[in-house]
Amino acid sequence: MSLNNLKLLEKFREVNNLEIIESQSEVKRLSKDFYNYSPILTKKLDGCIADIVVRPSDHIAVKKVVEICWKFSIPLTLRGAGTGNYGQAVPLFKGVVMQMSRFNKIENFDPDTGFVKVQSGCIMGVLNKKLERYGRELRLLPSTWKTATIGGFIAGGSGGIGSIRWGFLRDPGNLIGLEAVTINEKPELLKLDAEESEPLNHAYGTNGIITSLLLATDIKRRWYAVVIDCIEFEKTIDILKILTSAAINLKLGAILEDEIVDQMPTWFKSKTRSHKILIQTTLGGINTIELICKKFKVESSLLGEEEKLVNGISEVVWNHTTLHMRSRDKNWTYLQMLLPLNNELELINFLRKKWGKKVLWHIEAVSQQGSPRLAALPVLKWNGVEELNEIMDDCKKLGAFIFNPHVLTVEGGGLGVVDADQVKAKVKFDPKGLLNPGKLEGWAIKEQFNI
Ligand SMILES: Cc1cc2nc3c(=O)[nH]c(=O)nc-3n(C[C@H](O)[C@H](O)[C@H](O)COP(=O)(O)OP(=O)(O)OC[C@H]3O[C@@H](n4cnc5c(N)ncnc54)[C@H](O)[C@@H]3O)c2cc1C
């Protein structure tokens, strides 16, 4: 049921501690995220706008919203800061968008374990700053950490700065537990441990309203930004791989090919045209990096402590690389993939030969199931769906694993298969299927899982 009914609106207005946003321009803005990085998603999602947006300040207000949505079968889509790239927070079937930004408190920090309990709407930049007082920092940050919420990152993100050491959000040990509200006639606040939380981790808010999270943190370190200049592209891969297996602390390791570097903001460009390796390490790692660079006959420059730089290298990595490319030319889009282990160059060289400057290389070092691996977020010049599919097919044939950023569903953007546990959690916690409908493919075939 859509909500263009005044009596229904009145019911939301009666709820205490609930801000209601009805202004058409605001509702439109808060129904969108950064899906416009994909021309395919832009076409599908531009017309999807909620009826209203609500912002609850406490659990009672959340439950009241759920009760109204349940009673009148109104779709309910959750939103953090709306920085997702796949239309995760876009309401496909109108209804209510509930923004969790007022759930922003840090509830507890345990000095023995380093676990922090934080409400889902807390901005990651704010959380990270507050963790400093305990000598801790977040293990993983998307490059949008200044504006994105921790709940949105867990429900819609995957990894980022820190993935070189800590892998991805769904790796065991990163998310320790969570609290979530169910979508029933009588909504409940669930307190889930690490195992029970797994189905809600990266489920696009389709199977529970996360109100708080228990996360592992790392010791706060001073990270230093180092840039290595390479004239030969092939060397960048060898150097990055050696660095990721060296005995030094690393927070970030990325490669930008020269054509990309040319289109980054002016503060980042250097006088010499070269491919660049970007590293964040501790002070103790700098000598080792210099030594490795000497062996490869390349130059490294220490830019300084990342946090103290006016523009740090965190601003040009992960999907911020794509952001800067798109600020020059909106025809750039991108792909995400794990490159084939030990065969990265075969794939890259094949694509460079076949596609030339239509595909430019941006590589990120990650840890995959505990082992160093290279991921890539190449930027592509948009030239239609057929060409995109051909590029993806080329990558797959040469052993890459694609995480397609041009699809709407949890499964499509992930491993491509239905996760039965995510579907089971939805059947249990959202039996009417009201949460973010259309985003969990497994819901349509739930009968197959003997639930
Ligand atoms: C320039 C750019 C760079 C980016 N870099 C990265 C990166 O490095 N790594 C990465 O993983 N992502 C990246 N992203 C994607 C995105 O910024 C992150 O995933 C971010 O953490 C999302 O947080 P958010 O608060 O904006 O969530 P939103 O976009 O608001 O929501 C994301 C999903 O979570 C759901 N959700 C939100 N809150 C809740 C809740 N309380 N309970 C249940 N579900 C909820 C929403 O329904 C939606 O499905 C990038 C995006 C851009 C535009």
The ligand as a Gaussian input file, in Angstrom:
#p B3LYP/6-31G(d) Opt

LIG

0 1
 C       32.744000       8.103000      -3.219000
 C       32.299000       6.838000      -2.552000
 C       33.246000       6.022000      -1.943000
 C       32.861000       4.831000      -1.314000
 N       33.815000       4.018000      -0.763000
 C       33.451000       2.859000      -0.170000
 C       34.422000       1.994000       0.416000
 O       35.605000       2.291000       0.463000
 N       33.971000       0.829000       0.949000
 C       32.663000       0.483000       0.982000
 O       32.317000      -0.583000       1.488000
 N       31.718000       1.304000       0.473000
 C       32.076000       2.471000      -0.092000
 N       31.115000       3.301000      -0.605000
 C       29.701000       2.984000      -0.403000
 C       29.136000       3.625000       0.917000
 O       29.648000       4.917000       1.089000
 C       29.480000       2.862000       2.160000
 O       29.129000       1.523000       2.065000
 C       28.848000       3.481000       3.421000
 O       29.377000       2.860000       4.527000
 C       27.353000       3.417000       3.489000
 O       26.934000       4.082000       4.664000
 P       25.633000       5.004000       4.671000
 O       25.403000       5.475000       6.063000
 O       25.707000       6.040000       3.640000
 O       24.536000       3.910000       4.292000
 P       23.278000       4.044000       3.315000
 O       23.745000       4.258000       1.935000
 O       22.317000       5.023000       3.871000
 O       22.663000       2.591000       3.468000
 C       23.344000       1.463000       2.996000
 C       22.442000       0.237000       3.199000
 O       22.321000      -0.031000       4.582000
 C       20.945000      -0.062000       4.966000
 N       20.886000       0.500000       6.309000
 C       21.253000       1.747000       6.694000
 N       21.071000       1.866000       8.015000
 C       20.579000       0.680000       8.475000
 C       20.168000       0.189000       9.750000
 N       20.255000       0.955000      10.837000
 N       19.717000      -1.079000       9.834000
 C       19.657000      -1.879000       8.741000
 N       20.000000      -1.462000       7.506000
 C       20.465000      -0.199000       7.382000
 C       20.204000       0.736000       3.924000
 O       18.853000       0.328000       3.789000
 C       21.003000       0.420000       2.676000
 O       20.550000      -0.796000       2.142000
 C       31.486000       4.483000      -1.257000
 C       30.540000       5.320000      -1.851000
 C       30.932000       6.480000      -2.489000
 C       29.884000       7.369000      -3.093000

